[in-house]
Amino acid sequence: MGNILIVTEIKDGTIREASYELAAFAQKLGGDVKSLVIGSGIAGEAESFAKKGGGTVYVADDASLANYNVEGYAAAIRAAVDASGADVVLVSNTPSGWDVAPRVAAGLDVALVSDVFDFQDGAYIRRVFNGKLNARVKVPGDKAVVTVQPGALPAFEGSTDGGTESLSVDTSGARSVFVETKLAESKGVDLSAAEVIISGGRGVGDPEKFKEVIQPLADVLGGAMGASRPVVDAGWLPHEYQVGSSGQVVAPKLYVAAGISGAIQHLVGMKGSNFIIAINKDADAPIFEVAQIGVVADLFEIIPALTAALQEAKG
Ligand SMILES: Cc1cc2nc3c(=O)[nH]c(=O)nc-3n(C[C@H](O)[C@H](O)[C@H](O)COP(=O)(O)OP(=O)(O)OC[C@H]3O[C@@H](n4cnc5c(N)ncnc54)[C@H](O)[C@@H]3O)c2cc1C
C-alpha cells in the first residue's frame, strides 16, 4: 500500500481511542506506517503513540494548534505528508475529520474516500444507501485521503518500535483564529466511546419515561443513553443522543433498543454493535432482524424488572 500517515486526534490532552483504531486499520492496509500528532504540549502523547502502532510520529506542537482549526490542521497534515511521502492519509470519521479531510484531499489533488469500515482485496469498504449496500472503492494509483468510521475495528493493541520527530508548521497566514469553545448546556454524551448503550425510541412515549425507565438501566450497566431520531426531533433529548444515519454511528459491546422499530436510518447507526437486544411490542418490527436477543413485550414491563434484577445482583 506504500506509505501511510495516521492523523491522530487529541481530546482533553489525550489521543482518542479512534486514533488507535486508525493504527489497527493501517496494519490492515499493510504499508509503512507513520503518524502525526497535532496540538500544544503533546510530546508525551506522541511518544506513547509511537510505541503503540504509530511508528515514526511527527509532532506539530505549537500554541497556535492548541485548539482545532481547519486551516492550521490542514497545514500540519500537508507538512507531514511532505515529510513522510505518504500515499494514504488516514483520518477518523469524526466532526473534525469531516471538516479537514476534504480540504487536505483537494489540496493534494487525490481521492477522498469517506466513512470506510473495512479494507478487503485492495478495496475500501463503505456503506451506501443508508447501509443497504456496501460499496467497494478502489483508488487508481493508491493515493487517497481516507476517513475511517470510529468503532469499525478494535483499537491496535500491540507495540511498535517508533520515535518522534518535530514538525514545523507555518500557520502565520491563517485567516481564521480560535476564539472559544462553548459547551452545549445539556450533559454531553460521547456515544462513540460508550461500551453499553440503552436506546429508547418513540415507543418510550415521553421525556419523563426516559428518566424513569431508560436512564436507570443505563446507570446500572454503567452505560450511556441513546435515542432514535423522533425522540430528538420532539425535543425529548438533545441531538448528541441520536443514533443513526443523521446522528452518531456507534459500535458498543452491548446495544439495547427499546421501543425502536428499526428503520434503516437507525440500523445504519448501530448494527455494528457487538451484541444487540431489542425490546418491542411488535413481533414484526425490523429491529429484530439485527438483534441477537429479541424480546416481544412491553418495554414498561421488561425494563424496570431487568433494572431491578441487575440492581439486586449488584447488591
Ligand atoms: C434522511 C433521514 C434521516 C434519518 N436519520 C435517522 C437517524 O439518524 N436515526 C433514527 O433513529 N432515525 C432516523 N430517521 C428516521 C427513521 O426513518 C425512523 O422514522 C425512525 O428511526 C423511527 O424511530 P422509532 O423507531 O423510535 O419510532 P417508530 O418507528 O414510531 O417506532 C416505535 C416502536 O416502538 C414500539 N413500541 C411502542 N410502544 C412500545 C412499548 N410499550 N413497548 C415496546 N415497544 C413499543 C412500536 O411497536 C414501534 O416499533 C431518518 C429519516 C430520514 C428520512
The ligand as an ORCA input file, in Angstrom:
! r2SCAN-3c Opt
* xyz 0 1
  C     -32.966     11.435      5.881
  C     -33.411     10.718      7.109
  C     -32.505     10.542      8.144
  C     -32.904      9.878      9.295
  N     -31.979      9.704     10.297
  C     -32.331      8.967     11.368
  C     -31.373      8.703     12.395
  O     -30.229      9.143     12.368
  N     -31.770      7.956     13.447
  C     -33.048      7.447     13.573
  O     -33.318      6.763     14.570
  N     -33.949      7.687     12.608
  C     -33.639      8.459     11.530
  N     -34.575      8.725     10.600
  C     -35.986      8.369     10.900
  C     -36.316      6.919     10.610
  O     -36.719      6.782      9.262
  C     -37.476      6.457     11.513
  O     -38.580      7.301     11.326
  C     -37.124      6.441     12.992
  O     -35.926      5.727     13.211
  C     -38.244      5.775     13.787
  O     -37.979      5.943     15.148
  P     -38.611      4.962     16.217
  O     -38.256      3.566     15.901
  O     -38.264      5.488     17.564
  O     -40.199      5.234     16.037
  P     -41.317      4.332     15.377
  O     -40.951      3.905     14.010
  O     -42.573      5.074     15.579
  O     -41.322      3.003     16.269
  C     -41.727      2.958     17.599
  C     -41.670      1.493     18.004
  O     -41.950      1.382     19.367
  C     -42.708      0.188     19.564
  N     -43.430      0.344     20.832
  C     -44.396      1.246     21.132
  N     -44.753      1.139     22.424
  C     -43.988      0.149     22.957
  C     -43.895     -0.432     24.262
  N     -44.648     -0.013     25.279
  N     -43.023     -1.446     24.449
  C     -42.260     -1.905     23.430
  N     -42.300     -1.390     22.170
  C     -43.145     -0.367     21.943
  C     -43.608      0.091     18.358
  O     -44.011     -1.236     18.120
  C     -42.679      0.600     17.244
  O     -41.980     -0.456     16.634
  C     -34.226      9.396      9.430
  C     -35.129      9.560      8.377
  C     -34.724     10.221      7.241
  C     -35.719     10.386      6.127
*
